[in-house]
Amino acid sequence: AFEKDKEAVWKTATAEAKDQREEYAGGELGALALTGAASWVKIEEASKDSRPTKEQFLQQVRDDFGLTNQESHSDEEREEAEWVAKGGAEADEIARREAWRRSEAGRRSEAGRRSEAGA
């Protein structure tokens, strides 16, 4: 709708400008000379991609289904709080320690094999 209104406004303004040129230039021939000189000044609008971006599309879908970013963010916070309440943070720490112990044991055995091979 906006594009049609914009085009109609542009046509009206063009017609009014032509009338003014004829009036000031003293006739149609003079007006054509002024129109030709002024036409190179008009800046053409770059054509825009009318397709929505990924973020716009996702937001549209969220809006259509009544979802918001705030709700999903609060769901994440709730899940994190439940994880912590159930001892998830402690389990993560134990897993990190075990992984570190395994890596240290691997380094030691590799160093032992190197020293045996060198002896």
C-alpha positions as CSV (number, residue, x, y, z in Angstrom):
1,A,0.0,0.0,0.0
2,F,2.8,2.4,0.9
3,E,4.6,1.8,-2.5
4,K,1.4,2.6,-4.4
5,D,0.9,5.8,-2.4
6,K,4.5,6.7,-2.9
7,E,4.2,6.2,-6.6
8,A,1.0,8.3,-6.8
9,V,2.7,11.1,-4.8
10,W,5.7,10.9,-7.1
11,K,3.5,11.2,-10.3
12,T,1.6,14.1,-8.8
13,A,4.8,15.9,-7.9
14,T,6.3,15.3,-11.3
15,A,3.2,16.7,-13.0
16,E,3.2,19.8,-10.8
17,A,6.9,20.3,-11.5
18,K,6.3,20.0,-15.2
19,D,3.6,22.7,-15.0
20,Q,5.9,25.0,-13.1
21,R,8.7,24.5,-15.6
22,E,6.4,25.3,-18.5
23,E,5.3,28.4,-16.7
24,Y,8.8,29.6,-15.8
25,A,10.5,28.5,-19.1
26,G,7.9,30.2,-21.3
27,G,6.7,27.1,-23.1
28,E,6.9,23.4,-23.5
29,L,10.3,23.4,-25.3
30,G,12.0,25.3,-22.5
31,A,10.3,23.0,-20.0
32,L,11.7,20.0,-21.8
33,A,15.2,21.4,-21.6
34,L,14.8,22.0,-17.8
35,T,13.3,18.5,-17.4
36,G,16.3,16.9,-19.2
37,A,18.7,18.8,-17.0
38,A,16.9,17.9,-13.8
39,S,16.3,14.2,-14.6
40,W,19.9,13.2,-13.9
41,V,19.5,14.4,-10.4
42,K,16.8,11.9,-9.5
43,I,18.3,9.2,-7.4
44,E,17.0,5.7,-8.1
45,E,16.2,3.7,-5.0
46,A,18.1,0.4,-4.8
47,S,15.8,-2.5,-5.0
48,K,15.4,-4.1,-1.6
49,D,15.1,-7.7,-0.8
50,S,11.6,-8.1,0.5
51,R,12.3,-11.5,2.1
52,P,12.7,-11.3,5.9
53,T,16.0,-12.0,7.5
54,K,16.4,-15.2,9.5
55,E,16.0,-13.3,12.7
56,Q,12.8,-11.5,11.4
57,F,11.4,-14.8,10.3
58,L,12.0,-16.5,13.6
59,Q,10.5,-13.6,15.5
60,Q,7.5,-13.7,13.2
61,V,7.0,-17.4,14.0
62,R,7.4,-16.8,17.7
63,D,4.8,-14.0,17.5
64,D,2.4,-16.2,15.6
65,F,2.7,-19.0,18.2
66,G,2.7,-16.7,21.2
67,L,6.3,-17.3,22.1
68,T,8.7,-14.7,23.3
69,N,12.5,-14.6,23.9
70,Q,11.8,-13.8,27.5
71,E,9.9,-17.0,28.0
72,S,12.6,-19.1,26.5
73,H,15.2,-17.3,28.5
74,S,13.3,-17.9,31.7
75,D,13.0,-21.6,30.8
76,E,16.8,-21.8,30.4
77,E,17.2,-20.1,33.8
78,R,14.7,-22.5,35.4
79,E,16.5,-25.6,33.9
80,E,19.8,-24.3,35.2
81,A,18.4,-23.7,38.7
82,E,17.0,-27.3,38.7
83,W,20.4,-28.6,37.6
84,V,22.1,-26.8,40.4
85,A,19.5,-27.9,42.9
86,K,19.9,-31.5,42.0
87,G,23.7,-31.4,42.4
88,G,24.5,-30.9,38.8
89,A,27.2,-28.4,39.5
90,E,28.9,-31.0,41.8
91,A,28.6,-33.7,39.2
92,D,30.2,-31.4,36.6
93,E,33.1,-30.7,39.0
94,I,33.7,-34.4,39.6
95,A,33.7,-35.1,35.9
96,R,36.3,-32.3,35.4
97,R,38.5,-33.8,38.1
98,E,38.3,-37.3,36.6
99,A,39.1,-36.0,33.1
100,W,42.2,-34.2,34.6
101,R,43.3,-37.3,36.4
102,R,43.0,-39.4,33.2
103,S,45.0,-36.8,31.2
104,E,47.7,-36.7,33.9
105,A,47.9,-40.5,34.0
106,G,48.2,-40.6,30.3
107,R,51.1,-38.1,30.4
108,R,52.9,-40.1,33.1
109,S,52.6,-43.4,31.2
110,E,53.8,-41.7,28.0
111,A,56.8,-40.2,29.9
112,G,57.6,-43.7,31.4
113,R,57.5,-45.3,28.0
114,R,59.9,-42.7,26.6
115,S,62.3,-43.1,29.5
116,E,62.3,-46.9,29.0
117,A,62.9,-46.6,25.3
118,G,65.8,-44.3,25.9
119,A,67.4,-46.5,28.4
